[in-house]
Amino acid sequence: MTIRARLTVQFAAILVVTLLLFAAVIYFFTYQSRHEAFTESLFSRARVVAHVYLDGTRRGDESSRASYRRYLRQFYRTLPAEEVHVFDARDRVVFREGREGRAVSEALLQQVRQTGREVRFEGRFRQTVGLLYQEPGRGDFVVVASSVDDDSREKLDNLLAVMTFGLLGSFVVVGIGGLIFAGQALKPMKRIIREVDSITASDLHQRLSQGEGRDEVSLLAQRFNSLLDRLETAFVGQRTFVRDASHELRTPLTAIIGQLEVALLQQERTPEEYQRVLRATLDAARLLKDLTNGLLQIARASDDPSQVPRTRLRLDELLLMAHEELHRRHPTRRIDLDFREAPGAASSVTFAVLGNEALVLVAFLNILENACKFTTANQQVPIVATLAAVRGRVQLRVVDQGPGMSEADRQQVFVPFFRAEAVRTVPGHGIGLPLTAKIMELHAGRVEVASTLGQGTRVLLDFPAAG
């Protein structure tokens, strides 16, 4: 079932139930009010009949009393199927009028004498009432009146017919109105469906129209547009990554193939020439291995953060490990370490973070490796790596006095395979900082690069401290 049909059915069901309950309440209270009114009218009739009857019995001659009884019967016959019985103190009938001749039970008479009044129902519209009428000096009389409430039956039947046809008409109007209402409410959804169907992988630049309102449909379009922004960025980044990676991988492969082809052109070569070819091939293979390892690390750092195992790490120990490795790689470079612990706290607490040891170590090595590569060996100013705890964060700041970079180049340092203009002569692939940025993202941290051309570079790694 479509959403439009469901909305129509639900809307109609709610309104139908509401109307039915409202109609039932109206019918019930109308029935009760007319019922009570008819009961009171019967009691009034009984009191009047008793009073008039007893007043007529006081007349002196029999002809006058007979005339009065005829008048009483003429007065009495005003209600449909009405019957009346007047009983004296010994339960003898002293007055009776009515064509149906309905008998009055002894139980009813006894109940009336005990309670003073009694009401009995026979069916929905026939009522029988009993009234104890006390006449001073003449004893107690019981007046029993019975009649059918034809007027209420007619009025209630008319009310039921009007409500039935009214409800049926309301159901038709509600059904049609519900379809129209649901169609109008879902019109923006249909527009979004058409626009989504027109978007393919080749034209992710298209966006959904958000409308003018701030309703749920507009918010859905905004969220979907945000998703398209991320998808487009991911697709563009993937295409750029594949293109640049293919270019970078082709360079060492071309060198290897070229060296081997040249070596095979000559039938006889000296051992020294073969050694030269093998060394050049080995250098190209190592370059290819480093590049492949970097690509694999970027892929690993792009994994779902929830799937990366984390433990409690001490960044001061990792920094010492990275310092030792960099000293082995670049023995001529000077790297000074500065640990700034929080006052009154142990270093095991101050520099503790939750993270993946291998990935964090790669991030430290990348930053320090760049500082070493871009600092010339004859410079006397050392590279300074400062590890500090600042307000629930642990920060590593690496400062070098290398060639620096322009602002335009600095803004692209996190693009894979990008090389700044000032350092393109330095060996590298341009994947260190992009890999570091992904590692920091996995650890809910951030990386910042500040640089001035000719004045060196400052890199900041910021981690949330472990609780």
N, C-alpha and C positions, 0 to 999 in steps of 0.2 A: 504494500500500500504506500502511495506517495505521501510526502509530508503534507501536501495540500489537502489530500483526502482525509488524513488523520486529523489535521487541524479542524476541518469542517465537521467531521463526526464528533470530535471532542467538544467543540463549541456548541454544536447542536444538542449533544447529550446533556451538557451542563444547563443550557437554557430550557430544554424540555423538562428535565427533572425539577428545575426551579418553578416553571409554570405549573407543572402537575401538583407540586406541593402547595403552591399558592392557591390553585383552584380547589384542592382538597380542603384547605383551611377555610376558604370562603364558604364552601358547601357545608362543612361541618358546623361552623358557627351560625350560619343561616338556619340550618336544620334545628340546632339547639335552641336558638332564640324563638323560632316559631313554635317549637314544641312546648317550651315553657309558657309562651303567651297563650297557647291553646289550653294548656292545663289550668292556668289561672282563669281563663274565660269559663271553663267547665265548673270550677269552684264558684265563680261568681253566679253562674246559672243555678247551681245547686242552692246557694244561699237565697237567691231571689225566689226560686220555686218554693223552698220551705217557708219563707216569710209570707209569700202571697197565699200559699195553700192554707197555712194555719190562720191567716187573717180571714180567709173566706169561710172557714168553718165556724167563725163566730157569728155569722149572719143568722137572724131569728127563724126564718121560714125555710123549708126544704127547697122550694122553687128558686128562691134567691141563691141558695148554695149551689144548686144544679146549674143555674145560669153562670155563676161565678166559676164553676169547674170547667164549663165549656169555654169561657173566656181564657181560663188558665191554659187549656189545651191549645187554644188558638195562639196564645202568646208563646207557648212552649215550643211549638214546631218551627224553629228558626235555624237549627243546626242539622246537617245531614245525618240521617240514620240515628237521630237522637232518641234516647230512652231515659226515663227517670223513674225512680222508685222512692217512695217515702215510707219508712218503717217506724212504727211506734216503739215504745219501750219494751214490748214483748216480741219484737221482731215480726210483727204482722204488717202486711202491706196495706197502708191506708190511702195511698195514691200511686197510680201507675199509668204511664203513658208511653207509647212506642209500639211500632208494628212488628218488630222482630221477636219480641217476647223473650229476651235473653234473661236467663235465671241469674240470681245473685246468690253467691255462695255464703254459707254460714261463716266461713273463715274470714271473708271480707268484712262482714258485719262486726264480728268480734274484734278484728284489728282496728276498725274505725272507732269502736267504743273505747278501745284502749289508748289509741294515739290521738284521736280527735280528727284526723284526716288521713287519707290513704290514696295512693295513685297506683293504678295497674295499667300495663300496656299490653295490648293484644295486636301484634303486628306493628308495622312502622307508624301507622297514622290513626289507629283506633285507640282511644283511651277511656278508662273507667275511673271515676273519682268517687270517693266516699267522704261525706262530711257529717260530723256530729253537730246537730242543731239543738240547742237547749232552749226550751220555752218555759218561762217561769209559771209555776202552777199547773203545767200540763205534762211535764216529764221531758225526757230526751228523745229526739227523733234522729234517725239516720237517713240521710238523703244520698242516694247513689245515682250519679248521672254518667251516661255513656254516649259517645258520639265519635264520628269519623271526621278527621281534619282534611276534608277534600280541598279546601283552599290552599293549605300548605303543600299538599301533594301536587296540585297543579302548578303552584309557583316554583316548587323545587324541581319539578320535571322541566319546566321552561328554563330555569337557571342551568340545569344540567345540559340541556340541548344547546343553549347559548355558549356555555363553556366548552362543550365538545367541539362544536364547529369553530369556535374561536381558537382552541388549541390546535386543531388540524390546520387552520389557516396560518397560525403562528409557526407551525412546524415547516410549512412550505416556505414561508418568508425567511425563517432562520436558515434553512438549507441553502436557498439561493444566496442569501446574504453572506453565509459562511463561506461559500465557494468564492464569491467575489472578494471578500475580505482576505481569505487565505491567498488568493491569487495576487492581490496587491501587496500583501506582506512578503510574499516569496519572489516578487518581481526582481528585487536586487540580487537575490540568490541565482536566479536564472541568468542574469547578466554576468555575474561572476563565473558561472559555469561555462558560458560561451567564451568569455575572455580566457579562462584557464585552458579550454580546449584548443585555443589558437596559439598557445605558447609551446614551443618545442625547444629542444636542446640547442638548436642553431640560432634562436632569437630570444635568449633569456633577458635581453634588454627591455622587453615589453613589461608593462606593469598594469595592475588592475586599477580601474577607476574607483576611487574611494568614496565618491558621493559627497554630499554637502553636510550630512548629519554626523552625529556622534553616537549612532546606535551600534548594536552588536555586529551588523553586517559591515558597517564602515570599519569597525575595529578588526574584524576578520580580514578585510581587504588590506588593511595596514600591516597586520601580522604576515599575511601571505606575501606582500611586497617586500617586507623585511627578509622573509625566507628566500625570495627570488634574488635579493641583493647578495645574500650570502652564497647562494648557489652560483650566481654569475661570477662572484669573486673567486669561488673555488674552481669553477671551470676555466676561467682566465688564468688563474694561478697554475692549474694543472697543465694547460696547454703551454704556458710559458716555461714551466718546469721541464716538461718533456722536450721542448725545443732546445732549451739551454743545456739540459743534461745530454741530449744527443750530440750537441755540438762539442761539449767538453769531453765526452767519451770518444768521439771520433778523432780528436787530436792525438792522444797517445796510441790509439789503434793504428792511425795512419803512419805514425812514426815507426811503430813496430813492423808493420807490413813493408814500409819503405826500406828499412834497414835489412830485412830479410831478403827482399827482392834484389837489392844491390849486392848482397853477399852471394846470391845465387847466379848473378850475371857472369862472374868470372869462374873459370874452372879451377884455377890454382891461386890461393891466397896465402899470405904468410900467417903464422900463428898470431902475430901481433895485430894484424888486421881483423882476424876472427875475434880476438879478445875485445877489440874496440867495438865491433858490431854487437857482441854479446853484452858488453857494458851498457851501450846505448839502448839496446833492447830491454835490459834489466831495469834501467832507469825509467823507461817508458812504462814497463809493466808495474813498477812500484807506484808511479804516478796514477796509473789506472786503478791499482788496488786502493790507494788512498781516496781517490774520487768515489769508487764504489762503496767503500766503508762510510764515507760521508753521506752518500745517498741513502744507504741503509739506516744510518742514524737519524736522518731527517724523517724517514718513513716511520721509524720506531717512535720518535718524539711526537708524531702526528696521531698516535693511537688515542683511543678513548681514555681520558684520565682515570676513569674508574678501573680500567684494566691494567694500569701500571702499578706494580707492587711498591709500597712505601714503608719505610721504617724511620725510627728516630735517628737523625744524623747530627754529627757535630761538624759544623762547617770549618772550624779551625783546623781539625784534623785533615779534612779533605783539601783545604788550602795548602797545608804542609805537604801533602802527597803530590798535589799539582806542582808546587814549587820544586820539589825534588825531581820530578819528571822533566820540567822545563830546564832545570840546571843541567840535566844530562843531555838534553837536545841542544841547548845553546849555552855552552860553558863560559862563553865570553860575555854574556849578558848579566847585568846586575839587577836582581829583583829584591827589593826591600819589603818586608812584611811588617804590618802594624796592626796589633790586636787591641781594640778598645772595648774592654768589658764594662758592663753596667756596674755601678758602685754597689758593693755589698753582695754581689751574686757570683756564684762559681761559673767558670767558663763552660762547664758541661750543661748548665742551664741557659747561660746568656746566648750562646751560639747554636742552640739546638733547634732543628727544624724537622718537619716530616717530609720525606722525599725519597726518591730513588737514587741510591748512591752512585751507580754507574752513570746515570744521566747528569746528575749534578757535577760529577767530576769532569765529564766531557765539557760542560758549560764553562767550568773554571779553566780547563786546558785551552779551550778556544780563545777565551779572552786574553789569557796570558800569552798564548802563542802569537796572537796578532800583535800584542805589544812588543814582543821580542822581534818578530819579523820586520816590523816597521820602525825599529830603533836601530840606528847604525852602530857598528861595533866600537867606533872611536868616540862615541859620545860618553861624557863623564857623568851626566845626570842619570841616576838610576830609575828603573821602573818601580813605582810604589803601589803596593796592593794593601788596602786598608780594610779590615774586617771589623764592623762595629754593630752594636745593638742599639736601636733607636726606637723607643716607644712601641714595643711589641713587634718590631721588624728586625731582621738581620740583613745587613747590607755589605756587599763587597764592592769597593771602588778601586778601579785600576787606572792609573794615570801614567801615560808615557809622553815623551818629548819627540815623537816622530814627526813625519811631514804633515800630519793632519789632513783635513779634507774640506772641500767647499760645502756650503749649506745645501746646494742641490744634490751633491753626492751623499751627504749625510742622511737626507730624507729617503734614500733608496738602499741603505746598507742592509736592510732586512729582506731585500728581494734576492732569492736564490741566484747565485752565479754572477751577481753584480760586483764589479771591481771599480773602486774609486780611481779617478784619473791620475792622482798623484802616486798610486802604489801599483799600477798595472805592470810595472817591471819586476815586482816582487813575486816569486812563485806562490801560487795559491789558486783556489777554485771559486772563491766567493760563496762558500756554504757555511762558514764558521758562525757568523752572526745570525743568519736565518735559523740555523740549528739551535743556537743558544736561545733565541726568542721563543721557539717552540717549546724548548725544555722549561723555560720560565713560565710559559702559559700553562703547561701541565702542572706546575707547582703553585699555581695561583699567585705567581710573582710577576715582576716586570723587569725590563731591561731598558736602560736609557743610554744614548750615545750623544756626547757633546764634543764638538771638535771645531778647531779654527785652523785654517790653512796656514801651515808653517809654524804652528804653535802646539802641536801635539793633540792627543785624543784622550777623553775621559769616559770610561764605561762604568755604569752602575748596575749591579744585580741586586734586586730587592726581594727578599723572601719573607713570608709570614712566619713569625716565631712559633715554635711548638708550645702548646699550652701545658 
